[in-house]
Amino acid sequence: MNPLLQRRMITWTFVLVVVMGVFVIITMLKPPTPTDELSRSRAYLRAQKQRRAKERRLAAQTMTLASSDSDQRIPASFPTGHLTGDHSREALDYRIDCQKDNEVHVKKEVKQIRLQGTVCKPSDEILSSEIRNESNGFSATVFKTSSRAFTTDYISLQNGKNRIRVLHYLKSGGRDELEVVAYRE
């Protein structure tokens, strides 16, 4: 090989190694990513969402009854009765019966409904639940108030017929499913 060509190759290799070394040193000395850039990353947003969901679950689990001899957990505004609240309000609470045809008629002013109930199959415990208004696509957040009971956040209603599907996956491997039809006039 030509000695002149060999020196040029060595020189260019040396220059490239020096330039790459400078970039590595600059990168290592660069300050950590600013918080605003980090907060926009997908991984950070996903972690924040998971943290908030965990906080909501923990908050729901810590709400307890006033009586000290009960281990049942309930939200602070737990309703009583089958259908509670004034129908002229914008939201109401509805207790689900263990029958397949749960229907409720509400006035036009009622924009939201909160469901509560128990698993209809005896001695089965809820593993997880899905409650969705099939008419408008709204998915409810479900809170277990005991091993067999639940309540939801307020579910948005549309005008007319609202088909709300209630599905519980049970620890026994089965599932408990029923439908609530809310007619908003």
Secondary structure as UniProt FT lines:
FT   HELIX           3..29
FT   HELIX           35..39
FT   HELIX           42..62
FT   TURN            68..69
FT   TURN            76..77
FT   STRAND          83..84
FT   TURN            87..88
FT   STRAND          91..95
FT   STRAND          101..106
FT   TURN            108..109
FT   STRAND          112..118
FT   TURN            122..123
FT   STRAND          126..133
FT   TURN            134..137
FT   STRAND          138..139
FT   STRAND          142..144
FT   STRAND          149..152
FT   STRAND          155..156
FT   STRAND          160..170
FT   TURN            171..172
FT   STRAND          175..184
//
